[in-house]
Amino acid sequence: MTIVTEEGTEAGTHEARRAAATAKAATLIEALPWLDRFHGETVVIKYGGHAMTEDDLRAGFAQDLVFLRYAGLRPVVVHGGGPQVTEHLSRLGIESAFTAGLRVTTPETIDVVRMVLVGKVNKDIVGLINRHGAFAVGLSGEDANMFTAERKLAVVDDELVDIGLVGEIVATDPGAVRALIADGRIPVVSSVARGAGGEVYNVNADTAAAALAVALGAAKLVVLTDVEGLYRDWPASAEVISQLSAQDLARLLPNLTAGMIPKMEACLAAVRGGVPQAHVLDGRLKHAVLLEIFTDSGIGTMVVPDMPDVAPSSSARGGGEGRDD
C-alpha cells in the first residue's frame, strides 16, 4: 500500500504547475520567430463556416484578432453570411434559389443581402471584437468604393445564365481600409459591392478577401472553412495537402468539389497577385488562426508562388523550412 503524505501531495501539485508553466513558456518561445516575421504585416482573413455560427468559435475568433493586433500584426476581416441571408429570406417568405452554386439575386433579394450582411452580421462581428477594446470598425464593400463589380453570369451546361445582381469584382480601392489600419483599428468588411452605375451587387466573400489582400499587399490570406484543408484525393483519402504551388493548384482546380473551388480560386488569385502565402484552415478548430501563424508546424493547406521543383506535400511545415517565408 502506498501512503501519500500532505507534503507529497503539495510537491506533486508544485511539479504539475511547473510543468504547465514550462509548456506555456515553450509555446511562447515557439511563436517568437513568427512574431518577428509578421510584426507590422497585414493579414486578411476570410471569416465563414462554423467559426461564424457557433458561439464558442465566434468568441475564440474575436480573441485571435485582438491577439494579432496586440502582437503587432494588422488583421483585416472579410465576411459573407450565406446561411444568415437564407434564414432571413425564409422568414420573409422569399425562397432562395441557386444556379451553379451561386445565389440568384433579384432586386428584392439584394435588399435583404445588404441588410443582413451590413446591418446584422457585420455589426455582430464588430461587437464581439470590441468586447476586448475599441478595435473593430465595420465597413461595406460599397464604402469609399472599396469594391467595384460587374454583373457575373453563371455557366450551366456550357451556356451563360443571368442570375441577377451577382457581381464579379473588377476594381478594389483599399484607401479606407488603409486609413483604419494606420489608426490601429481592425477593419471588418462585408462582401457587397457597387457597380459603375450605382447598383449594388452580391459578391463572393472568398473572392472579395483575395482582391483586398492583393490591393493591401498583405503578407497572408487566410480562408476559414469547414474542412481541414485541401484533401489529396477526397473522398478516397482524408490526407491533407500541407503545401502546394500556384501551378499545382491550377492543375487540381477542375477536379475539386464545388464548395472548395471558390476558396482555392481565391488562394490562387491572391498568390498570383503578389500575396506570398494563402491558407485554407479548418475554422471548426478553436484558435485556428493563431495555430497557423504562430506555430512551427502550421495547419491546413498553404498555397505559395510557383518555384522550381515544388510539388504538393503532405508533410508538416516546420520552423519555416516548408514555408515560403
SERO-4910 file (N, C-alpha, C, O; in steps of 0.05 Angstrom, whole numbers):
BEGIN
 pado doro    nc1    nc2    nc3   cac1   cac2   cac3    cc1    cc2    cc3    oc1    oc2    oc3
  Met    A     17    -24      0      0      0      0     18     25      0     37     27     15
  Thr    A     10     44    -18     25     69    -19     12     91     -2    -12     95     -5
  Ile    A     28    104     15     17    125     32     27    152     21     51    156     18
  Val    A      8    169     14     15    196      4     11    216     26    -11    220     36
  Thr    A     33    229     33     32    249     54     23    276     43     22    280     19
  Glu    A     16    294     62      8    321     53     30    334     38     26    349     19
  Glu    A     55    330     48     78    342     35     82    331      7     89    346    -11
  Gly    A     76    305      4     79    293    -23     58    303    -42     64    307    -66
  Thr    A     34    308    -32     13    319    -49     20    347    -59     17    354    -82
  Glu    A     31    363    -40     39    391    -47     61    391    -67     62    407    -85
  Ala    A     80    372    -63    103    370    -81     93    363   -109    103    373   -129
  Gly    A     74    344   -111     63    336   -137     48    358   -150     51    362   -175
  Thr    A     33    374   -135     19    397   -146     39    418   -156     34    430   -177
  His    A     60    422   -141     80    441   -149     93    433   -175     98    449   -193
  Glu    A    100    407   -178    112    397   -202     94    400   -226    102    407   -248
  Ala    A     68    395   -222     48    397   -243     46    426   -253     44    432   -277
  Arg    A     46    444   -233     44    473   -240     69    482   -256     67    496   -275
  Arg    A     92    472   -247    117    479   -260    118    468   -289    127    482   -307
  Ala    A    108    444   -292    107    432   -319     89    447   -337     95    452   -361
  Ala    A     66    456   -326     46    471   -342     58    498   -350     55    507   -373
  Ala    A     72    511   -331     85    537   -337    107    534   -358    110    551   -375
  Thr    A    122    513   -355    144    508   -375    132    503   -403    143    513   -422
  Ala    A    110    489   -404     97    484   -430     88    510   -443     90    514   -467
  Lys    A     76    528   -426     67    554   -436     91    570   -446     89    584   -466
  Ala    A    113    569   -431    137    584   -439    147    574   -466    156    589   -483
  Ala    A    147    547   -469    156    535   -494    139    544   -518    149    549   -540
  Thr    A    113    547   -513     94    556   -534    101    585   -542    100    592   -566
  Leu    A    106    601   -522    113    629   -528    139    631   -543    142    647   -562
  Ile    A    159    615   -536    185    615   -550    181    605   -578    194    616   -596
  Glu    A    164    585   -582    159    576   -610    147    598   -627    153    599   -651
  Ala    A    131    615   -615    119    637   -630    138    659   -637    132    676   -654
  Leu    A    161    661   -623    179    684   -625    187    690   -654    185    713   -663
  Pro    A    197    670   -669    206    677   -697    183    686   -714    187    703   -733
  Trp    A    159    676   -709    136    684   -725    126    712   -717    117    727   -734
  Leu    A    129    719   -691    123    746   -683    141    766   -697    133    787   -705
  Asp    A    167    758   -698    187    775   -712    181    777   -741    182    799   -753
  Arg    A    174    754   -754    170    753   -783    146    770   -791    147    784   -811
  Phe    A    124    769   -776     99    781   -785     92    807   -770     71    819   -775
  His    A    110    817   -753    105    842   -739    102    865   -760    119    869   -777
  Gly    A     80    879   -758     75    902   -776     63    894   -803     57    911   -819
  Glu    A     59    868   -807     48    858   -832     17    856   -831      5    853   -810
  Thr    A      5    859   -855    -24    857   -857    -32    828   -863    -20    816   -881
  Val    A    -52    818   -849    -63    791   -854    -93    794   -859   -108    805   -842
  Val    A   -102    786   -883   -130    787   -890   -142    760   -884   -132    739   -893
  Ile    A   -164    759   -869   -177    735   -860   -206    734   -871   -222    752   -864
  Lys    A   -212    714   -887   -239    710   -895   -253    693   -874   -245    670   -869
  Tyr    A   -274    704   -862   -288    692   -839   -314    680   -849   -330    693   -861
  Gly    A   -317    653   -844   -342    640   -852   -343    612   -840   -327    604   -824
  Gly    A   -364    597   -848   -368    570   -838   -377    569   -809   -388    588   -799
  His    A   -371    546   -796   -380    542   -768   -367    562   -749   -378    569   -729
  Ala    A   -343    572   -756   -330    592   -740   -347    617   -736   -342    633   -718
  Met    A   -366    620   -754   -382    644   -755   -409    640   -741   -424    659   -736
  Thr    A   -416    614   -735   -443    609   -725   -443    597   -697   -463    599   -683
  Glu    A   -421    584   -688   -420    572   -661   -408    592   -642   -387    603   -647
  Asp    A   -422    596   -619   -415    617   -601   -386    615   -591   -372    635   -589
  Asp    A   -378    591   -584   -351    587   -573   -330    594   -594   -309    606   -588
  Leu    A   -334    586   -619   -315    591   -640   -316    621   -647   -295    632   -654
  Arg    A   -339    634   -646   -341    662   -652   -325    678   -631   -310    697   -638
  Ala    A   -327    671   -606   -312    684   -585   -282    680   -588   -266    698   -585
  Gly    A   -275    655   -595   -246    649   -599   -235    664   -623   -212    673   -622
  Phe    A   -251    668   -644   -241    683   -667   -236    712   -660   -216    724   -668
  Ala    A   -254    724   -645   -250    752   -636   -225    754   -619   -210    773   -622
  Gln    A   -220    735   -601   -196    735   -585   -171    733   -603   -151    747   -598
  Asp    A   -172    716   -624   -149    714   -642   -143    740   -655   -119    748   -657
  Leu    A   -163    755   -664   -158    780   -677   -146    801   -658   -127    815   -666
  Val    A   -156    802   -634   -144    821   -615   -116    813   -608    -98    830   -604
  Phe    A   -110    787   -605    -83    778   -600    -65    786   -623    -43    797   -618
  Leu    A    -74    783   -648    -57    791   -671    -51    821   -669    -29    829   -674
  Arg    A    -72    836   -663    -68    865   -661    -48    873   -639    -30    889   -644
  Tyr    A    -50    861   -616    -30    866   -594     -2    856   -601     17    867   -591
  Ala    A     -1    835   -618     25    824   -625     38    840   -648     61    833   -656
  Gly    A     25    860   -657     37    878   -677     30    872   -705     40    885   -724
  Leu    A     12    853   -710      2    848   -737    -22    866   -742    -33    879   -725
  Arg    A    -30    866   -768    -52    883   -776    -74    866   -789    -74    864   -814
  Pro    A    -91    855   -773   -112    838   -784   -135    854   -798   -143    875   -789
  Val    A   -145    843   -820   -168    853   -834   -187    830   -839   -178    809   -848
  Val    A   -212    834   -833   -232    812   -836   -251    818   -859   -260    841   -862
  Val    A   -255    798   -876   -276    800   -897   -295    777   -892   -287    754   -888
  His    A   -321    782   -892   -340    761   -886   -363    761   -906   -370    781   -919
  Gly    A   -376    738   -908   -401    735   -921   -423    730   -901   -423    743   -880
  Gly    A   -441    712   -907   -463    706   -888   -486    693   -902   -509    699   -898
  Gly    A   -479    674   -920   -499    660   -936   -521    647   -919   -545    651   -925
  Pro    A   -514    631   -898   -535    619   -882   -553    639   -869   -578    635   -866
  Gln    A   -542    661   -859   -558    681   -846   -577    695   -866   -600    701   -859
  Val    A   -567    699   -891   -584    711   -911   -607    692   -918   -630    700   -920
  Thr    A   -601    666   -921   -622    646   -928   -643    645   -906   -667    644   -912
  Glu    A   -634    646   -881   -653    645   -858   -671    669   -859   -696    667   -854
  His    A   -660    693   -864   -677    717   -863   -696    718   -887   -719    726   -884
  Leu    A   -687    709   -910   -705    707   -933   -728    689   -928   -751    694   -935
  Ser    A   -722    666   -914   -743    647   -907   -764    660   -889   -788    655   -892
  Arg    A   -754    675   -870   -773    689   -851   -791    708   -866   -814    712   -858
  Leu    A   -781    720   -888   -797    739   -904   -814    725   -925   -828    737   -940
  Gly    A   -811    698   -926   -827    683   -945   -815    684   -973   -830    679   -993
  Ile    A   -789    690   -975   -776    691  -1001   -759    666  -1005   -742    660   -988
  Glu    A   -764    651  -1025   -749    626  -1030   -721    632  -1041   -718    649  -1058
  Ser    A   -701    618  -1030   -674    620  -1040   -670    602  -1064   -677    578  -1062
  Ala    A   -659    612  -1085   -653    596  -1109   -624    599  -1116   -612    620  -1114
  Phe    A   -612    576  -1125   -584    576  -1132   -580    564  -1160   -594    545  -1167
  Thr    A   -562    576  -1175   -554    566  -1201   -524    564  -1202   -510    583  -1198
  Ala    A   -514    540  -1208   -486    535  -1210   -472    543  -1183   -450    553  -1183
  Gly    A   -486    539  -1161   -475    545  -1135   -476    574  -1127   -466    581  -1106
  Leu    A   -488    591  -1144   -490    619  -1138   -519    627  -1132   -537    617  -1145
  Arg    A   -522    645  -1113   -549    654  -1105   -561    671  -1127   -549    691  -1135
  Val    A   -584    664  -1137   -599    681  -1155   -609    705  -1139   -624    703  -1120
  Thr    A   -600    729  -1148   -603    753  -1132   -621    773  -1146   -611    788  -1164
  Thr    A   -646    774  -1139   -664    794  -1150   -661    820  -1136   -648    821  -1115
  Pro    A   -673    842  -1146   -672    867  -1131   -684    865  -1103   -673    877  -1084
  Glu    A   -704    848  -1100   -716    843  -1073   -695    829  -1055   -692    835  -1032
  Thr    A   -682    809  -1067   -662    793  -1052   -638    810  -1044   -628    807  -1021
  Ile    A   -629    828  -1062   -604    843  -1055   -610    862  -1032   -591    868  -1016
  Asp    A   -634    871  -1029   -641    888  -1006   -637    873   -980   -627    883   -960
  Val    A   -645    847   -980   -642    830   -957   -613    823   -952   -603    824   -929
  Val    A   -599    817   -973   -570    811   -971   -555    834   -959   -539    831   -940
  Arg    A   -561    858   -969   -548    882   -959   -554    887   -929   -537    893   -913
  Met    A   -580    884   -923   -589    888   -895   -576    868   -876   -566    876   -854
  Val    A   -575    843   -883   -565    822   -865   -535    824   -863   -524    824   -840
  Leu    A   -520    826   -885   -491    827   -884   -480    852   -871   -463    851   -854
  Val    A   -491    875   -879   -481    901   -870   -492    908   -842   -478    917   -825
  Gly    A   -519    903   -839   -532    913   -815   -532    893   -792   -536    901   -769
  Lys    A   -529    867   -797   -531    847   -776   -505    832   -772   -492    834   -751
  Val    A   -496    817   -792   -472    801   -789   -448    818   -783   -432    812   -765
  Asn    A   -444    839   -798   -421    856   -795   -420    868   -766   -399    868   -753
  Lys    A   -443    878   -757   -444    890   -731   -440    870   -709   -429    876   -688
  Asp    A   -449    845   -713   -445    824   -693   -415    819   -690   -405    816   -667
  Ile    A   -400    817   -712   -371    812   -711   -357    835   -698   -340    831   -681
  Val    A   -364    859   -705   -352    883   -693   -356    883   -663   -338    889   -648
  Gly    A   -381    876   -655   -387    876   -626   -371    856   -611   -362    861   -589
  Leu    A   -367    832   -622   -351    811   -609   -322    820   -605   -311    816   -583
  Ile    A   -311    832   -626   -283    842   -623   -281    864   -603   -262    865   -588
  Asn    A   -300    882   -603   -298    906   -587   -304    901   -557   -303    919   -541
  Arg    A   -311    876   -551   -313    869   -523   -285    870   -510   -283    873   -485
  His    A   -264    869   -526   -237    869   -517   -223    896   -519   -200    899   -513
  Gly    A   -238    916   -529   -227    942   -532   -238    955   -558   -251    942   -573
  Ala    A   -232    981   -561   -243    996   -584   -225    991   -609   -210   1008   -617
  Phe    A   -228    967   -621   -211    960   -643   -226    959   -670   -217    971   -689
  Ala    A   -249    945   -671   -261    939   -697   -279    961   -707   -292    975   -692
  Val    A   -278    965   -733   -295    984   -747   -308    969   -771   -293    957   -787
  Gly    A   -334    970   -773   -348    956   -795   -349    972   -820   -354    997   -819
  Leu    A   -346    959   -842   -347    971   -869   -363    953   -888   -365    929   -883
  Ser    A   -374    965   -908   -385    951   -931   -366    954   -955   -352    974   -956
  Gly    A   -367    935   -973   -352    938   -997   -360    961  -1014   -346    970  -1032
  Glu    A   -384    972  -1008   -393    997  -1022   -379   1022  -1011   -375   1041  -1026
  Asp    A   -370   1021   -986   -359   1045   -973   -334   1054   -987   -315   1038   -992
  Ala    A   -333   1080   -993   -310   1092  -1007   -302   1077  -1032   -279   1076  -1041
  Asn    A   -323   1065  -1045   -319   1049  -1070   -297   1028  -1067   -281   1024  -1085
  Met    A   -297   1015  -1044   -277    995  -1039   -277    973  -1060   -256    967  -1072
  Phe    A   -301    961  -1066   -303    941  -1086   -322    952  -1108   -344    960  -1103
  Thr    A   -313    951  -1133   -329    957  -1156   -333    931  -1171   -313    917  -1177
  Ala    A   -358    925  -1178   -363    899  -1191   -379    903  -1217   -392    923  -1221
  Glu    A   -378    882  -1233   -395    880  -1257   -411    855  -1254   -404    836  -1240
  Arg    A   -434    854  -1269   -452    831  -1267   -437    805  -1275   -423    805  -1296
  Lys    A   -441    785  -1259   -429    758  -1264   -450    739  -1275   -472    738  -1264
  Leu    A   -444    725  -1296   -463    705  -1306   -454    677  -1298   -430    671  -1296
  Ala    A   -473    660  -1292   -468    633  -1285   -464    616  -1311   -475    624  -1332
  Val    A   -450    594  -1309   -446    576  -1331   -461    550  -1325   -454    537  -1306
  Val    A   -480    544  -1341   -496    519  -1338   -496    504  -1364   -506    515  -1384
  Asp    A   -485    480  -1365   -483    464  -1389   -471    480  -1412   -480    480  -1435
  Asp    A   -449    494  -1405   -433    510  -1424   -448    534  -1435   -440    546  -1455
  Glu    A   -470    542  -1422   -484    565  -1431   -485    586  -1408   -487    579  -1385
  Leu    A   -484    612  -1415   -485    633  -1396   -513    638  -1387   -531    641  -1404
  Val    A   -517    641  -1361   -544    645  -1349   -543    669  -1331   -526    672  -1314
  Asp    A   -562    688  -1335   -564    711  -1318   -576    704  -1291   -598    692  -1290
  Ile    A   -562    710  -1269   -571    704  -1242   -576    729  -1226   -576    728  -1201
  Gly    A   -579    751  -1240   -587    776  -1226   -563    792  -1216   -542    793  -1229
  Leu    A   -567    803  -1192   -547    822  -1181   -524    808  -1166   -519    813  -1143
  Val    A   -512    790  -1180   -488    776  -1170   -464    788  -1185   -464    790  -1210
  Gly    A   -444    797  -1170   -423    812  -1183   -396    799  -1182   -390    781  -1166
  Glu    A   -379    807  -1201   -351    799  -1203   -334    824  -1198   -338    844  -1212
  Ile    A   -317    824  -1178   -301    848  -1171   -282    854  -1193   -266    837  -1202
  Val    A   -282    879  -1203   -264    887  -1225   -245    909  -1216   -225    914  -1230
  Ala    A   -250    921  -1193   -232    942  -1182   -234    943  -1152   -255    939  -1141
  Thr    A   -211    948  -1139   -210    949  -1110   -195    974  -1101   -173    979  -1110
  Asp    A   -208    990  -1084   -195   1014  -1073   -192   1010  -1043   -212   1012  -1029
  Pro    A   -168   1004  -1033   -165    998  -1005   -160   1022   -987   -152   1019   -964
  Gly    A   -164   1047   -997   -157   1071   -982   -170   1072   -955   -156   1079   -935
  Ala    A   -196   1067   -953   -209   1069   -927   -198   1048   -907   -195   1054   -884
  Val    A   -192   1024   -917   -181   1003   -900   -153   1011   -891   -146   1007   -867
  Arg    A   -137   1022   -909   -110   1030   -901   -112   1052   -879    -96   1051   -860
  Ala    A   -130   1070   -881   -133   1091   -861   -140   1080   -834   -129   1088   -813
  Leu    A   -158   1060   -833   -165   1047   -808   -142   1031   -796   -137   1032   -772
  Ile    A   -127   1017   -813   -104   1002   -804    -83   1022   -791    -72   1016   -770
  Ala    A    -79   1044   -805    -59   1064   -795    -68   1075   -768    -51   1084   -752
  Asp    A    -94   1075   -763   -105   1085   -737   -106   1063   -716   -117   1067   -694
  Gly    A    -95   1039   -722    -94   1018   -703   -120   1002   -701   -124    988   -681
  Arg    A   -138   1004   -720   -164    991   -719   -163    964   -734   -144    958   -749
  Ile    A   -184    948   -730   -187    923   -744   -211    926   -763   -234    925   -754
  Pro    A   -206    930   -789   -229    933   -807   -244    907   -811   -231    886   -813
  Val    A   -270    908   -811   -287    885   -816   -305    892   -840   -322    910   -838
  Val    A   -301    877   -862   -313    885   -887   -334    864   -896   -328    840   -897
  Ser    A   -358    873   -903   -379    856   -913   -377    855   -943   -370    874   -956
  Ser    A   -385    831   -954   -380    826   -983   -403    834  -1001   -416    818  -1013
  Val    A   -408    860  -1002   -425    871  -1023   -408    892  -1037   -389    903  -1026
  Ala    A   -416    898  -1062   -400    916  -1079   -419    935  -1094   -443    929  -1097
  Arg    A   -408    956  -1104   -423    975  -1121   -416    970  -1150   -395    961  -1157
  Gly    A   -435    977  -1167   -430    977  -1196   -424   1005  -1206   -427   1024  -1191
  Ala    A   -414   1007  -1230   -406   1033  -1241   -431   1051  -1243   -428   1076  -1242
  Gly    A   -455   1040  -1245   -479   1056  -1247   -493   1060  -1220   -515   1071  -1219
  Gly    A   -480   1052  -1198   -491   1056  -1172   -507   1032  -1162   -517   1033  -1139
  Glu    A   -510   1011  -1178   -525    988  -1169   -508    973  -1148   -484    976  -1146
  Val    A   -522    955  -1133   -509    940  -1112   -508    911  -1120   -527    900  -1130
  Tyr    A   -484    898  -1115   -480    871  -1123   -473    853  -1099   -460    862  -1080
  Asn    A   -483    829  -1099   -475    808  -1080   -450    795  -1092   -451    785  -1114
  Val    A   -428    796  -1077   -403    784  -1087   -394    762  -1068   -399    762  -1044
  Asn    A   -379    743  -1079   -368    721  -1063   -348    731  -1043   -329    746  -1051
  Ala    A   -350    724  -1018   -333    734   -997   -304    724  -1000   -285    738   -994
  Asp    A   -300    699  -1010   -273    689  -1015   -259    706  -1036   -236    714  -1032
  Thr    A   -273    712  -1058   -262    729  -1079   -256    757  -1069   -235    769  -1075
  Ala    A   -274    768  -1053   -270    795  -1042   -246    796  -1024   -230    815  -1025
  Ala    A   -242    775  -1007   -219    774   -989   -193    773  -1005   -174    787   -998
  Ala    A   -193    757  -1026   -169    755  -1043   -162    782  -1056   -139    791  -1057
  Ala    A   -183    795  -1067   -179    821  -1080   -168    842  -1061   -150    857  -1068
  Leu    A   -179    842  -1037   -169    861  -1017   -141    855  -1007   -125    873  -1003
  Ala    A   -135    829  -1004   -108    821   -996    -87    830  -1017    -66    840  -1010
  Val    A    -94    827  -1043    -76    836  -1064    -72    867  -1063    -50    877  -1064
  Ala    A    -95    881  -1061    -94    910  -1061    -78    922  -1037    -66    942  -1039
  Leu    A    -80    908  -1014    -66    917   -990    -37    908   -989    -22    918   -972
  Gly    A    -29    891  -1007     -2    879  -1005      2    863   -980     23    864   -967
  Ala    A    -18    847   -974    -18    831   -949      3    810   -949     12    801   -971
  Ala    A     12    803   -925     32    781   -923     19    754   -924     32    734   -932
  Lys    A     -7    752   -917    -22    727   -917    -51    732   -924    -62    753   -917
  Leu    A    -63    712   -937    -92    710   -939    -99    684   -924    -87    663   -929
  Val    A   -118    686   -906   -127    662   -891   -156    659   -896   -172    677   -892
  Val    A   -164    635   -906   -192    629   -911   -201    608   -892   -191    585   -892
  Leu    A   -220    615   -875   -232    595   -856   -255    580   -868   -272    592   -881
  Thr    A   -255    554   -865   -275    537   -877   -283    515   -858   -275    516   -834
  Asp    A   -298    495   -868   -307    474   -850   -294    447   -856   -304    426   -849
  Val    A   -270    448   -869   -255    424   -873   -226    429   -864   -218    452   -860
  Glu    A   -210    408   -861   -183    410   -851   -164    424   -870   -144    435   -861
  Gly    A   -171    424   -895   -154    436   -915   -161    424   -942   -183    414   -946
  Leu    A   -143    425   -961   -147    413   -987   -139    384   -987   -115    378   -982
  Tyr    A   -158    366   -991   -152    337   -990   -138    328  -1015   -145    338  -1037
  Arg    A   -120    309  -1013   -105    300  -1036   -123    284  -1055   -120    287  -1079
  Asp    A   -141    267  -1044   -157    250  -1061   -184    244  -1047   -189    221  -1041
  Trp    A   -200    265  -1043   -225    262  -1029   -246    251  -1049   -247    259  -1072
  Pro    A   -263    231  -1040   -266    220  -1013   -250    195  -1008   -253    183   -987
  Ala    A   -233    187  -1027   -218    163  -1024   -198    165  -1001   -191    145   -988
  Ser    A   -188    189   -995   -168    193   -975   -174    219   -960   -183    239   -972
  Ala    A   -168    219   -934   -171    244   -918   -144    257   -913   -141    275   -896
  Glu    A   -124    250   -929    -97    262   -927    -99    291   -937   -109    296   -959
  Val    A    -89    310   -921    -90    338   -928    -63    346   -940    -42    340   -930
  Ile    A    -65    360   -962    -41    372   -975    -31    395   -958    -46    415   -954
  Ser    A     -7    393   -948      3    414   -930     11    439   -945      6    462   -937
  Gln    A     24    436   -968     34    459   -983     34    452  -1013     41    429  -1020
  Leu    A     27    471  -1029     29    467  -1058     33    494  -1072     26    515  -1061
  Ser    A     44    492  -1096     49    517  -1111     24    525  -1126      5    510  -1129
  Ala    A     25    550  -1136      2    560  -1151     -3    543  -1176    -25    537  -1183
  Gln    A     19    535  -1189     16    518  -1213      3    492  -1207    -14    482  -1222
  Asp    A     11    479  -1185     -1    454  -1177    -31    457  -1171    -47    440  -1178
  Leu    A    -37    479  -1157    -65    484  -1151    -82    488  -1176   -104    478  -1178
  Ala    A    -71    503  -1195    -86    508  -1220    -92    481  -1234   -113    479  -1246
  Arg    A    -74    462  -1232    -79    436  -1245   -101    420  -1230   -116    405  -1242
  Leu    A   -102    424  -1203   -122    409  -1187   -150    421  -1189   -170    407  -1184
  Leu    A   -152    447  -1194   -178    461  -1191   -201    448  -1206   -223    445  -1194
  Pro    A   -198    439  -1231   -221    428  -1245   -234    403  -1231   -257    397  -1236
  Asn    A   -218    390  -1215   -227    365  -1202   -237    369  -1173   -243    349  -1160
  Leu    A   -237    393  -1164   -245    398  -1136   -275    398  -1133   -290    402  -1152
  Thr    A   -285    394  -1108   -313    396  -1103   -322    425  -1105   -307    443  -1103
  Ala    A   -348    428  -1111   -359    455  -1116   -354    474  -1093   -349    497  -1098
  Gly    A   -356    464  -1068   -352    481  -1045   -323    491  -1042   -319    513  -1031
  Met    A   -304    475  -1051   -276    483  -1048   -266    501  -1071   -246    515  -1067
  Ile    A   -279    500  -1094   -269    515  -1117   -266    545  -1111   -244    555  -1116
  Pro    A   -287    559  -1101   -283    588  -1097   -262    594  -1076   -248    615  -1079
  Lys    A   -258    577  -1056   -238    582  -1036   -210    579  -1047   -192    595  -1042
  Met    A   -206    557  -1063   -180    553  -1075   -174    572  -1098   -151    580  -1102
  Glu    A   -195    580  -1112   -191    601  -1133   -182    627  -1120   -166    642  -1131
  Ala    A   -193    633  -1096   -186    658  -1082   -156    656  -1074   -141    675  -1076
  Cys    A   -148    633  -1063   -120    629  -1056   -102    633  -1080    -81    646  -1079
  Leu    A   -110    621  -1103    -94    623  -1127    -92    652  -1137    -70    661  -1144
  Ala    A   -114    666  -1137   -114    694  -1145    -97    711  -1127    -83    729  -1137
  Ala    A    -98    706  -1101    -82    722  -1082    -52    718  -1087    -37    737  -1089
  Val    A    -44    693  -1090    -15    687  -1093     -5    697  -1120     17    708  -1122
  Arg    A    -21    694  -1141    -13    704  -1167    -14    734  -1168     -2    747  -1185
  Gly    A    -29    747  -1149    -29    776  -1147     -8    788  -1129     -7    812  -1126
  Gly    A     10    771  -1118     32    781  -1103     31    775  -1073     50    782  -1059
  Val    A     10    762  -1063      9    755  -1035     27    731  -1031     24    711  -1045
  Pro    A     47    731  -1012     66    709  -1010     54    683  -1002     65    662  -1009
  Gln    A     33    683   -986     21    658   -976     -9    661   -974    -20    682   -967
  Ala    A    -23    639   -981    -52    638   -978    -58    611   -965    -47    590   -973
  His    A    -76    611   -945    -81    587   -929   -111    581   -928   -127    599   -927
  Val    A   -117    556   -928   -144    546   -922   -143    531   -896   -128    511   -894
  Leu    A   -158    540   -876   -157    529   -849   -184    519   -840   -205    528   -850
  Asp    A   -184    500   -822   -208    489   -810   -218    508   -788   -207    508   -766
  Gly    A   -238    523   -794   -249    542   -774   -263    529   -751   -270    543   -732
  Arg    A   -268    503   -753   -281    488   -731   -261    484   -708   -269    477   -686
  Leu    A   -235    488   -713   -215    486   -693   -211    513   -679   -203    532   -692
  Lys    A   -216    513   -653   -214    539   -639   -185    550   -640   -166    535   -637
  His    A   -183    576   -645   -157    590   -648   -141    580   -672   -116    579   -671
  Ala    A   -155    572   -693   -141    562   -717   -122    583   -729   -101    576   -738
  Val    A   -130    608   -728   -113    629   -739    -87    631   -724    -66    633   -737
  Leu    A    -88    630   -698    -63    632   -682    -46    607   -687    -21    609   -689
  Leu    A    -58    584   -689    -43    559   -693    -28    560   -720     -6    550   -722
  Glu    A    -40    572   -740    -27    574   -766     -4    594   -765     18    588   -775
  Ile    A     -9    617   -754     11    638   -756     34    635   -737     57    641   -743
  Phe    A     29    625   -713     49    626   -692     60    598   -683     74    597   -662
  Thr    A     55    577   -698     68    552   -691     85    542   -715     80    549   -738
  Asp    A    105    526   -708    124    516   -728    111    498   -749    118    500   -773
  Ser    A     92    482   -741     81    462   -759     59    474   -777     56    465   -800
  Gly    A     45    494   -767     22    505   -782      0    484   -785      3    462   -776
  Ile    A    -22    493   -796    -45    474   -801    -56    480   -828    -50    500   -841
  Gly    A    -74    463   -837    -88    468   -862    -70    465   -887    -50    451   -886
  Thr    A    -78    478   -908    -63    478   -934    -53    506   -940    -68    525   -939
  Met    A    -28    507   -948    -16    533   -955     -9    533   -985      3    514   -995
  Val    A    -17    554   -999    -10    558  -1027     12    579  -1029     10    601  -1017
  Val    A     32    573  -1044     55    592  -1047     60    597  -1077     50    582  -1094
  Pro    A     75    618  -1083     81    624  -1111     96    601  -1124    108    585  -1111
  Asp    A     95    600  -1150    110    579  -1165    140    582  -1161    151    603  -1162
  Met    A    152    559  -1155    181    557  -1153    189    531  -1166    174    512  -1168
  Pro    A    214    529  -1175    224    504  -1188    223    481  -1168    230    484  -1145
  Asp    A    214    458  -1178    215    433  -1163    198    433  -1138    205    419  -1119
  Val    A    177    449  -1137    159    449  -1114    135    432  -1121    120    438  -1139
  Ala    A    131    409  -1107    109    391  -1112     90    391  -1088     99    397  -1066
  Pro    A     65    382  -1092     47    380  -1069     59    363  -1047     70    342  -1053
  Ser    A     56    372  -1022     68    357  -1000     48    354   -978     32    372   -972
  Ser    A     49    330   -965     31    326   -942     47    326   -917     36    319   -895
  Ser    A     72    332   -918     89    333   -894     84    358   -878     74    378   -889
  Ala    A     92    357   -853     88    380   -836    107    403   -844    129    398   -854
  Arg    A     99    428   -839    116    451   -844    129    459   -818    114    466   -799
  Gly    A    154    458   -816    167    463   -791    187    485   -792    204    486   -811
  Gly    A    186    503   -773    207    524   -770    211    541   -794    233    552   -797
  Gly    A    192    543   -812    194    559   -835    207    544   -858    207    555   -881
  Glu    A    218    520   -854    232    506   -875    213    498   -897    221    496   -920
  Gly    A    188    492   -890    169    484   -910    151    507   -919    131    502   -933
  Arg    A    158    531   -910    142    554   -917    158    574   -934    182    575   -932
  Asp    A    144    588   -950    157    609   -966    157    635   -951    144    654   -958
  Asp    A    172    634   -929    173    658   -911    196    676   -918    199    697   -905
***
